[in-house]
Amino acid sequence: MENIEVIIERNNDGSYTAVPQHKHKIGFIGMGKTVEEAMDDLRNSYTEAKEMFPTLPAMEFTYKFDTASFLQYINGRLNLADLQAITGINRHQLSHYATGKSRPSSKTVQRIQEGITRFSEELQKVCLI
C-alpha cells in the first residue's frame, strides 16, 4: 500500500480542496464545503479511479493542512479557546486565520504546529484504566 500525502487548502470562496501528491498519471482530487467533505470526495474519487484503472495501487492518505483548513477540520473537536491554551495564540487571532480574514506568518504556523505536536505527544502518553 502506498502512503500518499494529500494537501488540503481553503479556497478563496471558502470551500476546500484535497489534492493527493502522487506520481501516477491518473488524476483525482476532492472538493467540498468542509474539510470532511473534501476528504470524503477524495476517497470517492480514488475509488472511482481505481475501478476505471485497476492497476492503480492501493493508497493510504496522510493529510497536510493549510492553517485555515486545519482550524476548520478540528472545529467541534477542539474549540479556539482550547487551541489558545495549546498554542499560546489568542483565540481571536486564530478565528481570523480560520475564516481567512488573515493569514498567519510562517513563525505563527510553526507555533501552532509545535503546540499541536506537544499536545499530541501528551495524549499519546495517556493510558485509560
N, CA, C and O atoms as CSV, one atom per row, in Angstrom:
chain,resi,resn,atom,element,x,y,z
A,1,MET,N,N,0.840,-1.170,0.000
A,1,MET,CA,C,0.000,0.000,0.000
A,1,MET,C,C,0.894,1.245,0.000
A,1,MET,O,O,1.864,1.331,0.753
A,2,GLU,N,N,0.550,2.182,-0.843
A,2,GLU,CA,C,1.308,3.438,-0.916
A,2,GLU,C,C,0.740,4.461,0.051
A,2,GLU,O,O,-0.474,4.635,0.155
A,3,ASN,N,N,1.638,5.133,0.756
A,3,ASN,CA,C,1.219,6.232,1.611
A,3,ASN,C,C,1.324,7.508,0.777
A,3,ASN,O,O,2.415,7.887,0.349
A,4,ILE,N,N,0.199,8.160,0.550
A,4,ILE,CA,C,0.135,9.335,-0.317
A,4,ILE,C,C,-0.179,10.568,0.519
A,4,ILE,O,O,-1.165,10.598,1.256
A,5,GLU,N,N,0.663,11.577,0.399
A,5,GLU,CA,C,0.428,12.846,1.072
A,5,GLU,C,C,-0.649,13.624,0.316
A,5,GLU,O,O,-0.620,13.727,-0.911
A,6,VAL,N,N,-1.584,14.160,1.067
A,6,VAL,CA,C,-2.675,14.948,0.493
A,6,VAL,C,C,-2.614,16.343,1.095
A,6,VAL,O,O,-2.587,16.500,2.316
A,7,ILE,N,N,-2.593,17.348,0.241
A,7,ILE,CA,C,-2.585,18.731,0.705
A,7,ILE,C,C,-4.021,19.250,0.681
A,7,ILE,O,O,-4.702,19.209,-0.344
A,8,ILE,N,N,-4.457,19.739,1.842
A,8,ILE,CA,C,-5.808,20.293,1.958
A,8,ILE,C,C,-5.683,21.793,2.166
A,8,ILE,O,O,-4.998,22.260,3.075
A,9,GLU,N,N,-6.370,22.542,1.292
A,9,GLU,CA,C,-6.304,24.001,1.361
A,9,GLU,C,C,-7.691,24.605,1.289
A,9,GLU,O,O,-8.598,24.072,0.651
A,10,ARG,N,N,-7.826,25.735,1.963
A,10,ARG,CA,C,-9.058,26.519,1.901
A,10,ARG,C,C,-8.972,27.407,0.670
A,10,ARG,O,O,-7.973,28.095,0.461
A,11,ASN,N,N,-10.014,27.389,-0.139
A,11,ASN,CA,C,-10.068,28.200,-1.350
A,11,ASN,C,C,-10.619,29.588,-1.035
A,11,ASN,O,O,-11.189,29.800,0.035
A,12,ASN,N,N,-10.455,30.525,-1.951
A,12,ASN,CA,C,-10.924,31.899,-1.748
A,12,ASN,C,C,-12.426,31.981,-1.513
A,12,ASN,O,O,-12.893,32.899,-0.839
A,13,ASP,N,N,-13.185,31.043,-2.055
A,13,ASP,CA,C,-14.644,31.063,-1.874
A,13,ASP,C,C,-15.082,30.366,-0.587
A,13,ASP,O,O,-16.281,30.241,-0.335
A,14,GLY,N,N,-14.130,29.910,0.230
A,14,GLY,CA,C,-14.452,29.255,1.495
A,14,GLY,C,C,-14.594,27.744,1.397
A,14,GLY,O,O,-14.767,27.078,2.418
A,15,SER,N,N,-14.526,27.189,0.195
A,15,SER,CA,C,-14.581,25.740,0.032
A,15,SER,C,C,-13.172,25.169,0.250
A,15,SER,O,O,-12.211,25.911,0.454
A,16,TYR,N,N,-13.073,23.842,0.204
A,16,TYR,CA,C,-11.807,23.170,0.474
A,16,TYR,C,C,-11.478,22.194,-0.645
A,16,TYR,O,O,-12.365,21.596,-1.255
A,17,THR,N,N,-10.182,22.049,-0.900
A,17,THR,CA,C,-9.698,21.133,-1.923
A,17,THR,C,C,-8.669,20.206,-1.300
A,17,THR,O,O,-7.807,20.647,-0.540
A,18,ALA,N,N,-8.758,18.920,-1.621
A,18,ALA,CA,C,-7.801,17.909,-1.168
A,18,ALA,C,C,-7.101,17.356,-2.410
A,18,ALA,O,O,-7.725,16.715,-3.256
A,19,VAL,N,N,-5.797,17.612,-2.504
A,19,VAL,CA,C,-5.033,17.226,-3.693
A,19,VAL,C,C,-3.947,16.219,-3.302
A,19,VAL,O,O,-3.019,16.559,-2.568
A,20,PRO,N,N,-4.065,14.970,-3.797
A,20,PRO,CA,C,-3.035,13.975,-3.493
A,20,PRO,C,C,-1.750,14.263,-4.274
A,20,PRO,O,O,-1.789,14.681,-5.431
A,21,GLN,N,N,-0.633,14.033,-3.626
A,21,GLN,CA,C,0.677,14.253,-4.232
A,21,GLN,C,C,1.264,12.887,-4.584
A,21,GLN,O,O,1.959,12.272,-3.775
A,22,HIS,N,N,0.979,12.425,-5.792
A,22,HIS,CA,C,1.466,11.104,-6.192
A,22,HIS,C,C,2.052,11.167,-7.591
A,22,HIS,O,O,1.883,12.152,-8.310
A,23,LYS,N,N,2.740,10.105,-7.962
A,23,LYS,CA,C,3.453,10.065,-9.246
A,23,LYS,C,C,2.649,9.415,-10.361
A,23,LYS,O,O,3.105,9.359,-11.503
A,24,HIS,N,N,1.465,8.927,-10.043
A,24,HIS,CA,C,0.667,8.224,-11.035
A,24,HIS,C,C,0.022,9.216,-11.997
A,24,HIS,O,O,-0.261,10.353,-11.620
A,25,LYS,N,N,-0.207,8.796,-13.219
A,25,LYS,CA,C,-0.723,9.687,-14.254
A,25,LYS,C,C,-2.239,9.814,-14.230
A,25,LYS,O,O,-2.832,10.455,-15.098
A,26,ILE,N,N,-2.852,9.206,-13.240
A,26,ILE,CA,C,-4.302,9.257,-13.099
A,26,ILE,C,C,-4.618,10.323,-12.059
A,26,ILE,O,O,-4.185,10.234,-10.911
A,27,GLY,N,N,-5.381,11.334,-12.476
A,27,GLY,CA,C,-5.680,12.432,-11.571
A,27,GLY,C,C,-7.007,12.263,-10.859
A,27,GLY,O,O,-8.000,11.855,-11.461
A,28,PHE,N,N,-7.018,12.577,-9.586
A,28,PHE,CA,C,-8.251,12.634,-8.815
A,28,PHE,C,C,-8.005,13.577,-7.645
A,28,PHE,O,O,-6.910,13.616,-7.082
A,29,ILE,N,N,-9.037,14.336,-7.286
A,29,ILE,CA,C,-8.959,15.267,-6.175
A,29,ILE,C,C,-10.263,15.206,-5.392
A,29,ILE,O,O,-11.211,14.533,-5.795
A,30,GLY,N,N,-10.298,15.906,-4.286
A,30,GLY,CA,C,-11.520,16.020,-3.508
A,30,GLY,C,C,-11.862,17.490,-3.313
A,30,GLY,O,O,-10.977,18.326,-3.131
A,31,MET,N,N,-13.148,17.793,-3.353
A,31,MET,CA,C,-13.608,19.163,-3.125
A,31,MET,C,C,-14.845,19.118,-2.246
A,31,MET,O,O,-15.618,18.162,-2.296
A,32,GLY,N,N,-15.031,20.169,-1.431
A,32,GLY,CA,C,-16.218,20.217,-0.598
A,32,GLY,C,C,-16.355,21.527,0.144
A,32,GLY,O,O,-15.440,22.350,0.162
A,33,LYS,N,N,-17.517,21.708,0.758
A,33,LYS,CA,C,-17.779,22.910,1.548
A,33,LYS,C,C,-17.051,22.864,2.882
A,33,LYS,O,O,-16.816,23.902,3.500
A,34,THR,N,N,-16.689,21.654,3.331
A,34,THR,CA,C,-15.925,21.467,4.561
A,34,THR,C,C,-14.715,20.592,4.249
A,34,THR,O,O,-14.631,19.971,3.190
A,35,VAL,N,N,-13.793,20.559,5.188
A,35,VAL,CA,C,-12.626,19.686,5.026
A,35,VAL,C,C,-13.076,18.236,4.934
A,35,VAL,O,O,-12.577,17.477,4.103
A,36,GLU,N,N,-14.030,17.849,5.796
A,36,GLU,CA,C,-14.510,16.469,5.785
A,36,GLU,C,C,-15.120,16.107,4.440
A,36,GLU,O,O,-14.900,15.005,3.938
A,37,GLU,N,N,-15.893,17.031,3.841
A,37,GLU,CA,C,-16.478,16.777,2.523
A,37,GLU,C,C,-15.390,16.607,1.473
A,37,GLU,O,O,-15.493,15.738,0.607
A,38,ALA,N,N,-14.353,17.427,1.543
A,38,ALA,CA,C,-13.244,17.313,0.578
A,38,ALA,C,C,-12.527,15.978,0.744
A,38,ALA,O,O,-12.148,15.348,-0.244
A,39,MET,N,N,-12.339,15.543,1.992
A,39,MET,CA,C,-11.688,14.256,2.246
A,39,MET,C,C,-12.556,13.101,1.747
A,39,MET,O,O,-12.052,12.162,1.132
A,40,ASP,N,N,-13.863,13.172,2.014
A,40,ASP,CA,C,-14.781,12.141,1.526
A,40,ASP,C,C,-14.802,12.101,0.006
A,40,ASP,O,O,-14.791,11.023,-0.590
A,41,ASP,N,N,-14.833,13.280,-0.628
A,41,ASP,CA,C,-14.847,13.351,-2.083
A,41,ASP,C,C,-13.555,12.782,-2.663
A,41,ASP,O,O,-13.577,12.117,-3.698
A,42,LEU,N,N,-12.439,13.040,-2.001
A,42,LEU,CA,C,-11.164,12.470,-2.442
A,42,LEU,C,C,-11.227,10.948,-2.401
A,42,LEU,O,O,-10.834,10.287,-3.362
A,43,ARG,N,N,-11.716,10.388,-1.299
A,43,ARG,CA,C,-11.807,8.923,-1.189
A,43,ARG,C,C,-12.737,8.353,-2.262
A,43,ARG,O,O,-12.444,7.315,-2.854
A,44,ASN,N,N,-13.854,9.033,-2.508
A,44,ASN,CA,C,-14.776,8.586,-3.563
A,44,ASN,C,C,-14.121,8.688,-4.940
A,44,ASN,O,O,-14.269,7.789,-5.768
A,45,SER,N,N,-13.403,9.776,-5.181
A,45,SER,CA,C,-12.709,9.940,-6.471
A,45,SER,C,C,-11.663,8.863,-6.669
A,45,SER,O,O,-11.492,8.340,-7.771
A,46,TYR,N,N,-10.958,8.532,-5.584
A,46,TYR,CA,C,-9.956,7.466,-5.663
A,46,TYR,C,C,-10.626,6.135,-5.980
A,46,TYR,O,O,-10.136,5.378,-6.818
A,47,THR,N,N,-11.740,5.843,-5.319
A,47,THR,CA,C,-12.467,4.590,-5.559
A,47,THR,C,C,-12.902,4.492,-7.018
A,47,THR,O,O,-12.763,3.441,-7.643
A,48,GLU,N,N,-13.425,5.587,-7.554
A,48,GLU,CA,C,-13.834,5.605,-8.965
A,48,GLU,C,C,-12.636,5.422,-9.887
A,48,GLU,O,O,-12.712,4.684,-10.870
A,49,ALA,N,N,-11.524,6.094,-9.570
A,49,ALA,CA,C,-10.321,5.950,-10.396
A,49,ALA,C,C,-9.809,4.513,-10.350
A,49,ALA,O,O,-9.373,3.975,-11.368
A,50,LYS,N,N,-9.860,3.900,-9.188
A,50,LYS,CA,C,-9.403,2.511,-9.020
A,50,LYS,C,C,-10.279,1.556,-9.827
A,50,LYS,O,O,-9.779,0.583,-10.390
A,51,GLU,N,N,-11.589,1.830,-9.887
A,51,GLU,CA,C,-12.486,0.993,-10.691
A,51,GLU,C,C,-12.176,1.134,-12.179
A,51,GLU,O,O,-12.226,0.154,-12.923
A,52,MET,N,N,-11.856,2.351,-12.610
A,52,MET,CA,C,-11.557,2.593,-14.030
A,52,MET,C,C,-10.160,2.111,-14.399
A,52,MET,O,O,-9.920,1.701,-15.535
A,53,PHE,N,N,-9.236,2.161,-13.437
A,53,PHE,CA,C,-7.847,1.786,-13.688
A,53,PHE,C,C,-7.404,0.817,-12.592
A,53,PHE,O,O,-6.784,1.227,-11.611
A,54,PRO,N,N,-7.721,-0.469,-12.759
A,54,PRO,CA,C,-7.426,-1.464,-11.713
A,54,PRO,C,C,-5.948,-1.578,-11.351
A,54,PRO,O,O,-5.616,-2.098,-10.285
A,55,THR,N,N,-5.056,-1.104,-12.217
A,55,THR,CA,C,-3.627,-1.178,-11.895
A,55,THR,C,C,-3.201,-0.081,-10.912
A,55,THR,O,O,-2.077,-0.103,-10.411
A,56,LEU,N,N,-4.074,0.856,-10.640
A,56,LEU,CA,C,-3.771,1.894,-9.658
A,56,LEU,C,C,-3.575,1.214,-8.306
A,56,LEU,O,O,-4.441,0.454,-7.872
A,57,PRO,N,N,-2.453,1.473,-7.631
A,57,PRO,CA,C,-2.185,0.750,-6.383
A,57,PRO,C,C,-3.101,1.180,-5.239
A,57,PRO,O,O,-3.726,2.239,-5.282
A,58,ALA,N,N,-3.162,0.342,-4.235
A,58,ALA,CA,C,-3.892,0.703,-3.012
A,58,ALA,C,C,-3.171,1.881,-2.371
A,58,ALA,O,O,-1.942,1.921,-2.325
A,59,MET,N,N,-3.946,2.832,-1.880
A,59,MET,CA,C,-3.362,4.042,-1.311
A,59,MET,C,C,-3.932,4.322,0.070
A,59,MET,O,O,-5.113,4.101,0.339
A,60,GLU,N,N,-3.067,4.808,0.923
A,60,GLU,CA,C,-3.462,5.305,2.234
A,60,GLU,C,C,-3.077,6.786,2.255
A,60,GLU,O,O,-1.967,7.147,1.864
A,61,PHE,N,N,-3.983,7.627,2.707
A,61,PHE,CA,C,-3.762,9.067,2.645
A,61,PHE,C,C,-3.294,9.626,3.980
A,61,PHE,O,O,-3.817,9.276,5.037
A,62,THR,N,N,-2.293,10.505,3.907
A,62,THR,CA,C,-1.803,11.287,5.032
A,62,THR,C,C,-2.042,12.738,4.671
A,62,THR,O,O,-1.718,13.163,3.562
A,63,TYR,N,N,-2.606,13.507,5.596
A,63,TYR,CA,C,-3.058,14.858,5.263
A,63,TYR,C,C,-2.141,15.943,5.812
A,63,TYR,O,O,-1.675,15.884,6.950
A,64,LYS,N,N,-1.899,16.947,4.952
A,64,LYS,CA,C,-1.218,18.180,5.332
A,64,LYS,C,C,-2.212,19.305,5.098
A,64,LYS,O,O,-2.832,19.382,4.037
A,65,PHE,N,N,-2.365,20.178,6.087
A,65,PHE,CA,C,-3.375,21.223,6.022
A,65,PHE,C,C,-2.738,22.601,5.970
A,65,PHE,O,O,-1.693,22.830,6.579
A,66,ASP,N,N,-3.372,23.531,5.236
A,66,ASP,CA,C,-3.031,24.921,5.479
A,66,ASP,C,C,-3.723,25.284,6.791
A,66,ASP,O,O,-4.592,24.543,7.249
A,67,THR,N,N,-3.359,26.397,7.397
A,67,THR,CA,C,-3.852,26.723,8.733
A,67,THR,C,C,-5.369,26.842,8.782
A,67,THR,O,O,-5.996,26.307,9.697
A,68,ALA,N,N,-5.972,27.530,7.818
A,68,ALA,CA,C,-7.431,27.698,7.803
A,68,ALA,C,C,-8.132,26.346,7.715
A,68,ALA,O,O,-9.131,26.121,8.398
A,69,SER,N,N,-7.622,25.454,6.887
A,69,SER,CA,C,-8.229,24.127,6.739
A,69,SER,C,C,-8.110,23.324,8.025
A,69,SER,O,O,-9.062,22.660,8.436
A,70,PHE,N,N,-6.946,23.383,8.661
A,70,PHE,CA,C,-6.756,22.650,9.904
A,70,PHE,C,C,-7.717,23.152,10.977
A,70,PHE,O,O,-8.337,22.357,11.683
A,71,LEU,N,N,-7.837,24.470,11.096
A,71,LEU,CA,C,-8.726,25.035,12.116
A,71,LEU,C,C,-10.171,24.635,11.859
A,71,LEU,O,O,-10.914,24.382,12.807
A,72,GLN,N,N,-10.584,24.573,10.603
A,72,GLN,CA,C,-11.946,24.134,10.285
A,72,GLN,C,C,-12.106,22.648,10.587
A,72,GLN,O,O,-13.143,22.221,11.095
A,73,TYR,N,N,-11.088,21.868,10.276
A,73,TYR,CA,C,-11.137,20.423,10.466
A,73,TYR,C,C,-11.303,20.042,11.942
A,73,TYR,O,O,-12.067,19.135,12.269
A,74,ILE,N,N,-10.587,20.735,12.827
A,74,ILE,CA,C,-10.672,20.352,14.232
A,74,ILE,C,C,-11.836,21.022,14.960
A,74,ILE,O,O,-12.114,20.697,16.115
A,75,ASN,N,N,-12.519,21.954,14.292
A,75,ASN,CA,C,-13.672,22.603,14.903
A,75,ASN,C,C,-14.691,21.539,15.309
A,75,ASN,O,O,-15.056,20.680,14.507
A,76,GLY,N,N,-15.141,21.605,16.547
A,76,GLY,CA,C,-16.046,20.584,17.058
A,76,GLY,C,C,-15.304,19.530,17.857
A,76,GLY,O,O,-15.905,18.814,18.658
A,77,ARG,N,N,-14.016,19.433,17.647
A,77,ARG,CA,C,-13.182,18.531,18.439
A,77,ARG,C,C,-12.455,19.344,19.510
A,77,ARG,O,O,-12.424,18.978,20.685
A,78,LEU,N,N,-11.878,20.444,19.069
A,78,LEU,CA,C,-11.247,21.424,19.952
A,78,LEU,C,C,-11.789,22.786,19.547
A,78,LEU,O,O,-11.899,23.080,18.357
A,79,ASN,N,N,-12.128,23.621,20.528
A,79,ASN,CA,C,-12.569,24.961,20.162
A,79,ASN,C,C,-11.373,25.916,20.194
A,79,ASN,O,O,-10.267,25.524,20.568
A,80,LEU,N,N,-11.602,27.153,19.805
A,80,LEU,CA,C,-10.497,28.104,19.706
A,80,LEU,C,C,-9.895,28.424,21.073
A,80,LEU,O,O,-8.702,28.715,21.163
A,81,ALA,N,N,-10.691,28.376,22.131
A,81,ALA,CA,C,-10.143,28.578,23.480
A,81,ALA,C,C,-9.180,27.440,23.830
A,81,ALA,O,O,-8.131,27.668,24.433
A,82,ASP,N,N,-9.550,26.207,23.443
A,82,ASP,CA,C,-8.650,25.070,23.657
A,82,ASP,C,C,-7.351,25.267,22.880
A,82,ASP,O,O,-6.260,25.045,23.406
A,83,LEU,N,N,-7.481,25.685,21.631
A,83,LEU,CA,C,-6.284,25.900,20.807
A,83,LEU,C,C,-5.427,27.035,21.346
A,83,LEU,O,O,-4.201,26.999,21.241
A,84,GLN,N,N,-6.070,28.037,21.918
A,84,GLN,CA,C,-5.309,29.117,22.532
A,84,GLN,C,C,-4.452,28.561,23.665
A,84,GLN,O,O,-3.279,28.913,23.793
A,85,ALA,N,N,-5.038,27.693,24.486
A,85,ALA,CA,C,-4.289,27.083,25.588
A,85,ALA,C,C,-3.161,26.190,25.072
A,85,ALA,O,O,-2.085,26.137,25.666
A,86,ILE,N,N,-3.409,25.501,23.980
A,86,ILE,CA,C,-2.416,24.573,23.425
A,86,ILE,C,C,-1.278,25.310,22.719
A,86,ILE,O,O,-0.118,24.913,22.823
A,87,THR,N,N,-1.616,26.397,21.991
A,87,THR,CA,C,-0.620,27.071,21.139
A,87,THR,C,C,-0.089,28.377,21.717
A,87,THR,O,O,0.988,28.836,21.335
A,88,GLY,N,N,-0.844,28.976,22.639
A,88,GLY,CA,C,-0.451,30.280,23.160
A,88,GLY,C,C,-0.827,31.432,22.249
A,88,GLY,O,O,-0.414,32.568,22.480
A,89,ILE,N,N,-1.607,31.150,21.216
A,89,ILE,CA,C,-2.029,32.183,20.267
A,89,ILE,C,C,-3.464,32.581,20.601
A,89,ILE,O,O,-4.325,31.725,20.801
A,90,ASN,N,N,-3.708,33.875,20.657
A,90,ASN,CA,C,-5.012,34.415,21.013
A,90,ASN,C,C,-6.111,33.812,20.145
A,90,ASN,O,O,-5.961,33.706,18.928
A,91,ARG,N,N,-7.216,33.417,20.776
A,91,ARG,CA,C,-8.298,32.751,20.038
A,91,ARG,C,C,-8.928,33.665,18.997
A,91,ARG,O,O,-9.416,33.182,17.975
A,92,HIS,N,N,-8.930,34.971,19.231
A,92,HIS,CA,C,-9.475,35.889,18.228
A,92,HIS,C,C,-8.604,35.893,16.975
A,92,HIS,O,O,-9.108,35.962,15.854
A,93,GLN,N,N,-7.296,35.818,17.181
A,93,GLN,CA,C,-6.390,35.737,16.038
A,93,GLN,C,C,-6.576,34.406,15.316
A,93,GLN,O,O,-6.578,34.363,14.085
A,94,LEU,N,N,-6.733,33.318,16.074
A,94,LEU,CA,C,-6.989,32.015,15.467
A,94,LEU,C,C,-8.273,32.049,14.642
A,94,LEU,O,O,-8.351,31.432,13.580
A,95,SER,N,N,-9.274,32.770,15.134
A,95,SER,CA,C,-10.534,32.907,14.403
A,95,SER,C,C,-10.309,33.604,13.066
A,95,SER,O,O,-10.898,33.218,12.057
A,96,HIS,N,N,-9.464,34.623,13.055
A,96,HIS,CA,C,-9.155,35.311,11.794
A,96,HIS,C,C,-8.478,34.364,10.805
A,96,HIS,O,O,-8.736,34.430,9.603
A,97,TYR,N,N,-7.619,33.492,11.308
A,97,TYR,CA,C,-6.966,32.510,10.434
A,97,TYR,C,C,-7.985,31.507,9.900
A,97,TYR,O,O,-7.950,31.140,8.725
A,98,ALA,N,N,-8.892,31.067,10.771
A,98,ALA,CA,C,-9.884,30.061,10.383
A,98,ALA,C,C,-10.834,30.583,9.316
A,98,ALA,O,O,-11.233,29.839,8.421
A,99,THR,N,N,-11.197,31.855,9.404
A,99,THR,CA,C,-12.146,32.431,8.449
A,99,THR,C,C,-11.474,32.990,7.205
A,99,THR,O,O,-12.154,33.380,6.256
A,100,GLY,N,N,-10.161,33.032,7.197
A,100,GLY,CA,C,-9.446,33.578,6.044
A,100,GLY,C,C,-9.312,35.088,6.068
A,100,GLY,O,O,-8.861,35.679,5.087
A,101,LYS,N,N,-9.698,35.733,7.176
A,101,LYS,CA,C,-9.553,37.190,7.279
A,101,LYS,C,C,-8.093,37.602,7.260
A,101,LYS,O,O,-7.739,38.675,6.773
A,102,SER,N,N,-7.255,36.733,7.797
A,102,SER,CA,C,-5.818,36.993,7.742
A,102,SER,C,C,-5.093,35.660,7.650
A,102,SER,O,O,-5.645,34.600,7.942
A,103,ARG,N,N,-3.850,35.751,7.238
A,103,ARG,CA,C,-3.008,34.558,7.111
A,103,ARG,C,C,-1.908,34.625,8.151
A,103,ARG,O,O,-1.318,35.682,8.369
A,104,PRO,N,N,-1.631,33.503,8.792
A,104,PRO,CA,C,-0.562,33.512,9.791
A,104,PRO,C,C,0.811,33.594,9.130
A,104,PRO,O,O,1.008,33.116,8.012
A,105,SER,N,N,1.747,34.201,9.834
A,105,SER,CA,C,3.134,34.219,9.359
A,105,SER,C,C,3.699,32.809,9.487
A,105,SER,O,O,3.110,31.952,10.146
A,106,SER,N,N,4.818,32.580,8.867
A,106,SER,CA,C,5.438,31.254,8.971
A,106,SER,C,C,5.836,30.963,10.421
A,106,SER,O,O,5.794,29.812,10.856
A,107,LYS,N,N,6.216,31.989,11.161
A,107,LYS,CA,C,6.555,31.820,12.579
A,107,LYS,C,C,5.320,31.388,13.370
A,107,LYS,O,O,5.416,30.532,14.249
A,108,THR,N,N,4.167,31.973,13.063
A,108,THR,CA,C,2.929,31.613,13.754
A,108,THR,C,C,2.502,30.200,13.381
A,108,THR,O,O,2.063,29.440,14.244
A,109,VAL,N,N,2.623,29.843,12.120
A,109,VAL,CA,C,2.310,28.466,11.699
A,109,VAL,C,C,3.185,27.492,12.477
A,109,VAL,O,O,2.714,26.446,12.924
A,110,GLN,N,N,4.444,27.834,12.635
A,110,GLN,CA,C,5.360,26.972,13.397
A,110,GLN,C,C,4.915,26.862,14.853
A,110,GLN,O,O,4.981,25.776,15.430
A,111,ARG,N,N,4.464,27.958,15.460
A,111,ARG,CA,C,3.972,27.925,16.854
A,111,ARG,C,C,2.751,27.022,16.972
A,111,ARG,O,O,2.628,26.253,17.925
A,112,ILE,N,N,1.850,27.120,15.999
A,112,ILE,CA,C,0.665,26.257,16.007
A,112,ILE,C,C,1.083,24.797,15.882
A,112,ILE,O,O,0.603,23.940,16.623
A,113,GLN,N,N,1.980,24.522,14.938
A,113,GLN,CA,C,2.460,23.151,14.740
A,113,GLN,C,C,3.113,22.611,15.997
A,113,GLN,O,O,2.840,21.479,16.397
A,114,GLU,N,N,3.969,23.400,16.626
A,114,GLU,CA,C,4.660,22.950,17.837
A,114,GLU,C,C,3.669,22.683,18.970
A,114,GLU,O,O,3.811,21.699,19.697
A,115,GLY,N,N,2.670,23.549,19.123
A,115,GLY,CA,C,1.666,23.352,20.165
A,115,GLY,C,C,0.863,22.087,19.939
A,115,GLY,O,O,0.631,21.317,20.871
A,116,ILE,N,N,0.433,21.869,18.693
A,116,ILE,CA,C,-0.332,20.665,18.366
A,116,ILE,C,C,0.524,19.414,18.572
A,116,ILE,O,O,0.039,18.404,19.082
A,117,THR,N,N,1.775,19.482,18.182
A,117,THR,CA,C,2.682,18.342,18.353
A,117,THR,C,C,2.863,18.022,19.827
A,117,THR,O,O,2.792,16.858,20.223
A,118,ARG,N,N,3.097,19.053,20.650
A,118,ARG,CA,C,3.243,18.828,22.095
A,118,ARG,C,C,1.982,18.186,22.679
A,118,ARG,O,O,2.058,17.234,23.455
A,119,PHE,N,N,0.830,18.722,22.294
A,119,PHE,CA,C,-0.444,18.197,22.788
A,119,PHE,C,C,-0.637,16.747,22.352
A,119,PHE,O,O,-1.078,15.912,23.141
A,120,SER,N,N,-0.311,16.453,21.115
A,120,SER,CA,C,-0.421,15.089,20.595
A,120,SER,C,C,0.492,14.142,21.374
A,120,SER,O,O,0.091,13.028,21.709
A,121,GLU,N,N,1.704,14.581,21.657
A,121,GLU,CA,C,2.636,13.746,22.418
A,121,GLU,C,C,2.123,13.500,23.834
A,121,GLU,O,O,2.286,12.408,24.378
A,122,GLU,N,N,1.501,14.522,24.431
A,122,GLU,CA,C,0.909,14.358,25.760
A,122,GLU,C,C,-0.214,13.327,25.715
A,122,GLU,O,O,-0.305,12.467,26.590
A,123,LEU,N,N,-1.071,13.411,24.696
A,123,LEU,CA,C,-2.176,12.471,24.574
A,123,LEU,C,C,-1.685,11.039,24.369
A,123,LEU,O,O,-2.293,10.092,24.868
A,124,GLN,N,N,-0.592,10.884,23.639
A,124,GLN,CA,C,-0.068,9.541,23.391
A,124,GLN,C,C,0.423,8.876,24.660
A,124,GLN,O,O,0.531,7.651,24.714
A,125,LYS,N,N,0.721,9.661,25.679
A,125,LYS,CA,C,1.196,9.121,26.944
A,125,LYS,C,C,0.057,8.744,27.887
A,125,LYS,O,O,0.287,8.160,28.946
A,126,VAL,N,N,-1.158,9.077,27.500
A,126,VAL,CA,C,-2.328,8.783,28.334
A,126,VAL,C,C,-2.701,7.308,28.204
A,126,VAL,O,O,-2.700,6.739,27.112
A,127,CYS,N,N,-3.018,6.710,29.346
A,127,CYS,CA,C,-3.490,5.328,29.361
A,127,CYS,C,C,-4.718,5.284,30.253
A,127,CYS,O,O,-4.631,5.574,31.446
A,128,LEU,N,N,-5.837,4.932,29.696
A,128,LEU,CA,C,-7.077,4.860,30.453
A,128,LEU,C,C,-7.209,3.503,31.141
A,128,LEU,O,O,-6.827,2.474,30.585
A,129,ILE,N,N,-7.749,3.516,32.347
A,129,ILE,CA,C,-7.912,2.237,33.071
A,129,ILE,C,C,-9.368,2.092,33.487
A,129,ILE,O,O,-9.736,1.094,34.108
